[in-house]
Each structure stands twice: as C-alpha cells, then as structure tokens.
Amino acid sequence: MNPEEFRAAAHQLVDWIADYRTRVPELPVQARVKPGEVAAQLPAAPPAAPEGFDAVLGDLDRVVVPGITQVQHPRYFGWFPSNATLSSVLGDIAASGLGALGITWQSAPALTEVEEVVVEWLRELTGLPASWRGSIQDTASSACHLALLAARERTTDYSGTRGGLQAEQAPLTVYTTEHAHSSISKAVALAGFGMDNLRLVETDPWTRAMSPKALAEAVAADVAAGKRPTAVMAGLGTTGTTAMDPLAEITRIAAEHRMWVHVDAAMAGSALLLPEMRWMIDGVEGVDSLSWNPHKWMGTVIDCALLYVADPDHLVRVMSSNPSYLRSTVDGEVTQYKDWGIPLGRRFRALKLWFQLRLDGVEAIQDRLRRDLDNARWLAEQVEAAPGWRLLAPVALQTVCMRYEPAGITDGDALDAHTLAWVDEVNASGATLITPSLLDGRWSVRVSIGAERTERSDVAAVWEVLRTAAERR
C-alpha cells in the first residue's frame, strides 16, 4: 500500500469508525457469539493476492463488531470503565502512522520527551509528590510486577546481580488483601517470591480496607519466624468494591521494616484529577511507587498505564541493560525508558495522552468524572430505599455493589443461584452489562458507572432493568 492508497483507505476507515461510534447505543452491549463462531467466519489461509478495502470494512461489520462486547456503550456497567475517547484514538492513529522506534532516546527523542512531559503533567494534575518521576507502561499489571522486582532487589541488596533469590537464606514476604487485583498474586509468582510467601491481610468487614493492626501482626509473626517482610501492595480503589487501603498507617508500619509500598490505583487513579478526591492519597509521601491506568475511567485508548516511583535511580539500576549496540553519545544526559520496564522497545503511547489532554481539555474530563460520581451516589440511594435490596459496600467512587435478597430465600446457596440467574438474564438481553462478583463468599452484583456516554437517564433505565429481572423471579 502506497501513501495515496493509504490516504483513500484511511478516509474510509475514519468514516467507518465515526459511523460505528454513532450506532454503538443501538447494539447489544454483550457479545452474543458462541465459542468458535468468529473464527468459523474467517478463511483457513491468508489471501495470496490483495483484497479490496471495501471487503475488509465489510468484514469489520459482519464478523468483528458482533464479536466484541460494546464497552463504549452508554449502558455498559461491566468490569470497569474502558473508555477510548476519540481524541485519544487520533493520537493512537498518529503513533501508528509515525511508526517510531522507541528503544533509546536517540532512536526517537520526541517519543521520550513527549512522554516525560505528559507524565509530569499528570503527576501535577493528580497531586502526587513533586520529587516523583514516572513512565508509561502497558497496564497496571505490569507496573505491579515492576514494583515487586524493585522491592525484591532493595531488600536483598541487588541479589539479581549475584545468586538471586535462590541464594537468599530467608524467604521474602509480600502483603496485600483478598480484595487485591489478581495481577498481584501473579506478580508475586513471576517475581520469584512464591505463593507461600504471599500474606492476605485481614480487612475491615464493611469498607474492605486493609487493617493496619492485622498488617502489623502479620509482619511481626513473619519476623519472629525468621522471614524478611519486603513489600506491601496496597489497593486504592480495589476491583471488587473500590476499597481504599489506609496509606498513612500502612506506610508507617512499612517504614519500621524498610518494606516497599506500592499503590495499585488502576481504575481509581483517574479520580485524583479531582482536587476534592485527594483524600484518597493521604500518606502517599511514604509510598515507593504508584500506578494507575488512564486507559480506564479517564478515557485514553488502552494500553496506557502510568507508573510513578519515588526513587527512579533504584528502578533504573534494577531494570537497566546496556548492550553495546545501544550505545549513545548522550548516555547519562537523557532518560532511557528502556531501563524503566521489561520490554526494550516501546510504542509512542504518550501521543494518546497528549492528543486527549489537548483536544478534550482537563476541565471536560473532570466534569465527566464528577458526573459519574454523582450518578453512583444516586444509584446507591435507590438501592438503599428499595425493599429487599441491600448495599454491600461504601460507594467511595463510581462502583455500586448490591444484592437483591427476597424474603422467601433464606438459604445462602439458593440466594447465590437466584442472583446469578437474574444477572445472566439481564446480560443475555443485550440491554446492559453488569458483572457478578464474590463478596464475603456470596455472589453480589457490581454496577461500575463510567462509560463516556453514560448519563443519569442510562443509570435510571438500568436500575429499572435490574429491579424487573431480580424481583419477578
């Protein structure tokens, strides 16, 4: 494809995207295909000769669109807000079009320096410490992995340069809660700590936040057993209930044992763009690292996660590699993002943020976040006022956890079956998407508000759908 052919096809594609976004509210929210149905519509072998672009666009409509859950739908209330604002889509297109090679500063100076600028913009906008520095990772899952690698190396005085964890005499322990994201336990395994050394600290029964007293007791028990407490993985807006672990008390305990404190704020970090939500990071000055995903609630196209660290020199020492073929005349003068993560190469992800912030403006993003917070509070009020319905956790952000408990069902297993049945009915209808989740060993329902186009009328309509499905069974 030459530039002129690309120009013609790109115009068609942009028109297709605009039309698709316009008609998203008319589509079923949840994909209705069966396993293997999409693959069955694709040829077994690639085409030997070029196909026309019209045929490709036709298959986007015929094959691809029915095979995705429409997370841009105004009545999507599933896992977490997965917004992809069209302003950031433009940045993603620009990044792909440039095709920059991000391995060192020298390979693409603009890639590095635009990233430095937008990451600093967002540090200031979220009220994080001025001394911190950040980078763009693919997801918060990767950021959690990096944090544990950094914690491991600090505790062992860089054992990775010697015999690694196999040469350490005492096991290293990591602390989190049962409400932490699944990426934490995966990172514990991949970073070599071993699942036997992961401690799930008790939480408050209502807020689901980590108990400082329980953390202190767990750490003391491990010290007495000859183990080495290494890291606390705190949650700021946990996936299930958006619980807020108390950073000020956690960092005080961690400091006594020189433990690394990482804050996983994957979805909730967007709320820090609102000055009135900064209470969430009380005590953050004692934290070692924090990650959050603009590609969730804020609305930047996935994949775009921010990782901030209090000691960037330590992270670079842990992650750096310096093969001769990457030698540069400016080494030591510039940021080399190859030393801030696991991959050597990186896409020009900063353009997605740069475009979005410039084309939408911070105030419009803040207005949307406030709208979502207000809608969540409204829904919580409806749940509390409705007979038989129960709010299961505080509504700190935009997620409302609830359950319908009919008077005639007293057995826990029967209640679980009832809950899953009406949730499946709602999702199969295509009218909306909500996600069931285990909470205190029983199935609950999460309504995660935050799609870009969701208004109060959408929340009210979904509330009626939930009530109708649950109460008629």
N, C-alpha and C positions, 0 to 999 in steps of 0.2 A: 504494500500500500504506500503510495507516494503522498506528499503533503496535500496535493489537491484532492486526491481521493479521500484522504482523511478529513479534509475540510467539509466535503459534502456529507460523508457519513456521520461526522460529529454533529453537524446541524440536525440531522435526522434523530440522532441519539438524544440530544438535549431536548428536542421537541417530545420525544417519546417519554423521557423522564418527567418533564413538566406535565404531560397528559396523565402519566401514571400517578403522580402525586395528587393530581386533581381528583382522580377517581378512587383513591385509596378508601375514603369513607364508604364507598358502595361495595367494597369487597368483604368477604368473610374474614374475620380477624385471625382465626386459627386455620392453618393449612389443613386441607381435607384429603390430601393424597394418602394412599396406603403405601407401606414399605415396598420399594422397588418400582413404584408407578412412574416416577420421574425418569429413572434410568431406562425403563422399557420404551420410553418415547424417543430415546437417543439412538443413533446408529451404532453398531458394534465397532465400526472402524472410522477413523477420521477421513474427511474428503480428500481425494488426491488432487482435485482441481479447485480453484477458488469458487466460493458460493457468493451469490448476491447479498448485499447488506439487508435488503428487504426480507430475505428468508431468515436471517439471523434475528431481526426485530420481531418477525412473526413468531419465532420460537420462544422469544422472551415472553410474549403474551401467552402463548399456548402452553408452554411447558414450565417455565420458570416461575411466573407470578403465582399460579395456583399452588406451587410447591414451597412457598415461604409463608411464615406467619407474619402478618402485617403489623410490625411493631411501630410503624408510623401512623397507624390508625388512631383516631381520636378516642376510640373505646377500647384501646389496648391498655390493660391494667395488670399485665403479667410480671414476670420476674423482676425487672427494674426498668426505668425509663431508658430506652435505647434510641434516643433521638439522633437524627442525621440531618441537621439543618442544611437547607440548600446552599446557604452561604459557605458552609464548610465543604459541601460537595464540590463547589467550584475550586476550592483550594486543593482538594484531592485530585481533581482533574488536572490542575496546573502542575502538581507534584509529579503525576504520572507522565504528563507531557514533557516536562523537563528531563525526566529520567536521570536525575543527578545521582552520582555515585558517592554515597556518604560513608567513607571509611576513615578518612582523616580530614583535618581542617583543610589541607592542601587540595584534597580531591574535590571539595565543594565548600569554599569559605562561606558562602551565603547560607548554606544549609546549617552550618554550625552556628553562625552568628544570629540568624533569624531565630533559631531555637533558643539561644541564650536570652534574647530579648523577650520573646513571648513567655518563656518560663519565668522570667523575672517579673514581667507584667502580672502574671497570675499569682506569683508569690505575694506581691504587694496587695493585689485585689482580695486575697484571702486572709491577710493579716498574719502570715507566717513570719518567723524571725528574720530580720534583715541580713543576718550572717549566713543564712542557709543558701545553698545552691541546688539547682535541680536539673533534670533531664527528662526527655520524653521516652518512655518505654512503650511496649505494645499493650500490655494490660497490667492491672494491679497484681495479678497472679505472679507475673514475672518480677514485679517490684518486691513482693513479699519474699520471693526466692533470693533476690539480691540482698535484701536486708538480713536474712538468716546467714548468708555466706559472709557478709561483713561482720555480723555478730560472732560467728564461729571463729573467724580469724583474729578478732580482737581478744577474745577470751583465751585463745591458745597461742597468742603472740606469733601469729602467722605460721601455723602448723602446716599450711598448704605448701610452703616452700621447703618443708622437711618431710616427715613421715605421714603427715595428715592425721586424721582422727584415729587411724589405726595405731599410731604411736603414742596417743594420749593415755595416761594412766587412769583418769577418772571420766566417767560419762558426762556429757554436757546436756543440760536440761532446758526445755523451752516451755513457756507458759502461755495459755490462751484460755478460751472458754468454749463450751459446746456450741455456742452460737456463732463462732468464728466461721469465716468462709472456708469452703473445702480446700481452697488453694493453700491454706496454712498447713494443714496436715500433709498435703502433697509436697510442699516446700521443705518441711521437716524431714521427710523421707529422702528427697532428692539432694538435700544439703548434707546428708550423711549422719544426722543426729540419731535416727532410728526411732520408730514409733513408740518404743518402750520408754523413751525419754521425753515424750510429749505429755504435759500435765494439763488437764482440763479443770480449770479453777471454778469453784462454785460461784454462782451468780445470785443477785437479788431476785426473789421469786416474782416480783411484779415488773421491775424495769429490765430484767435480764442483763444488767450490767455486772461486770466483774466485781467481786467482793474483795476490797483491799485486805481485809482481815484474813480471808481464805488464801489469798496470794501469799501474804507474809508467812502463814503457817505452812503452805506447800514448799516455799523456798527454804524455810528453816528445817523442814524434815529432810529435804534433799541435801542440805549442807551437813546435817548430822549423819547422813548415810554416806558421806564422802563423795557426793556428786558436785558438779560445778554449774550452778544456775547461770544461764547465758543470755537468754532473751525473753522478753515479754512481747507478745503480739497482741496489741490492744485493738479493739474494734471501735470505730467511730461511725455509727450507723450500720449495725450488723445486718446481714442479708435478710434474716427472718423477720425481725421486729424493729430494726433500726435502733437497737440499744446503743447507749453511749457509755463506754468504759471510762471511769474517772481518772483522767490523765494525771492530775496533780498528785493524787495519792499513789498511783502506780509508779510514777517516776521517782517519788521519794523512796519507796521500797527498793526499786531497781538500783538507785544510786548507792544504796548501802552495800550492794553486792556487785557493783560495776556491770550490771546487766544492760544489754542493748534494749531499747524500747522502740518498736516500730508501730506506727499507727496505720491501720488499714481503713481508709476513708473512701473506698472505691466509689460508691454512689453518693454518699453524704458530703463529700468534699465540695461539691457544687454549692451547697448551702452556705459555705464560708464566703461566697461572693456577697452575701448579705451581712452588713455590719451587725445587725441585731441577732445573728446566729453565731457570733464568735464565742459565745459562752461554751460552745462545744469543745473548744481547744484550750480551756483553762488548764494551765500546767504544761503547755506544749514546749515551753523553753527548756524543759528537761528531757525532751524526746530526741532520739537519734535520727529517725527517718520517718517520713510520712508519704503515703501515696494516695492519689485519687484519680478518677477517670473522667476527664471532660467528655469522653465518648458515651457517657450515660446521661445523667439529668441535664447537664449543661448543653449538650447537643452537638458536639463535634463528632464527625464521622469516625466510627471505630476503624482502626485501633489507635488510641491516643490516651496514654496514661502518664501522669506526672509523678516522678519520684524526687522528693526533696531530702537532702541529707545535711546534718549539722557539721559533719567532718568530711568534705569531699576528698581530701587528700587520702584519707583512710580507704574510701571506696576505690579510688584510682589505684592505690597500691595493691589492693586485693584483686582487682579485675584487669590490670594492665597486662598487655603483651606487646613486645616491641620487635617484631621480625625486621630484618634488615631492609626488606623491600618496601617497608612503610616509613623509612627514614625521611625526615623533613627538615628543611633549613629553619623552620620556625618552632621546632620542638622546644617545649619549655616556655614558650611565649603565648600559646593559644590553648584553648580547650580541645582535647581529643576525645570525642564522645565514644570512640571505640573502647575506651577504658572505663566507661560508666555502665557497662552492661555485659551481657553474654555474647550477643552477635557482634561480629566485626562490622558488617555493613548495616546501614540504616536508610530508610526512606526519608524523604523530605516531609516528615509528618508535621513539622511546625507550620507549614503553609496552611493546613486545615484550620489551625487555631488562629493564625494571622488573618486569614480571609474572614473567618467568622467574627472575630472581635472587631475588625474594621468595618465590615458590611452590616452587621447587626447592631453593634454598639453594646457596651456593658449595661446600660440602663434598661434596654429591652430584655436582656437576659434576666436581669434582676426582677423585672416586673413579672416575667413568666414564672420564675421560681416562687415569688410571693403568691401568685395566683394559685399555684399547685398546693402550697402550704395551707392556704385558706380553704381550698376545696377539700383537703384531707380533714381539716378540723370540722368542716360542715358535715362530712360523711360520718365522722366519729359521733357527732351529736345525734344523727339519725339512728345510728346503731344503738346508742345508749337509751334512746327514747322508745325503741320498738320492742314490744313484748316478745320474749323468747330469744332475743338476740343479745349477745354478750361481747363487749370489747375485751380483748385478751392481753393488750399491752398498751403502754402510753403511746400517744401519737406525737412523737418528737419531731417527725419530718413529714413525709408525704405518703407513708405506708400505713394502712389501717388493717389491723389483724382482728378477725371476728369469727364468731361461730353462731349458728342457729341451733338452739337446744330445745326441741319440742318437749312439752310437758309429759308426753306419753313415752318418751325414750329415756330410760334411766341407766341402761347398760352401756358401758363405755365403748365396747366393740360395735354395738348396734348404732351408737351415735356416730362413730367413725364411718361406718358403711353408709349411713344416711348422708353425711357430709360429702363424701367422695361421689356419691350418686348424683346429688344435685349439682355439684361443681362440674362433673363430667357432662351433664345435660346442658348446662349453661355454655360451656366451651364448645361443645359439638354443634350448638345452634349457629355459631359464627357471629353472634351479636356482640360478643366481647370475649376477652381472655382474662381469666384470673388464675392464680396459682394456689393450690393447696400446699400446706406445709405442716410438718410435725412440730408441735409445740407442747412441751411437758408430756410427751408421749402420746398425744392425741392430735387428730387432724384438725387443722384450723384453715382459715381462708385469708389470703393476703390480697388486698387491693392496693396496688402500687400506682399511685397517680403521678403523672409527669410527662405524658406524651406531648409533643409540641403543640398539637392542635386540640388538646382536651380542654373543654370549657365546663362550667358548672352544669350546663344542660346535659352533657355527656355523663357526668358523675351521677346526676339525679336519675337519668334514664337507666344506668347500670344498677343503681340501688334498687329500682323497681324490678329489674330483671332478676336480681338475686333474691329478693323477697318472694317474688312469684314462684320461682323454682324451688326454693327451700321450704316455703310454708304450705305448698299444695301436696307435698309428698306424705 
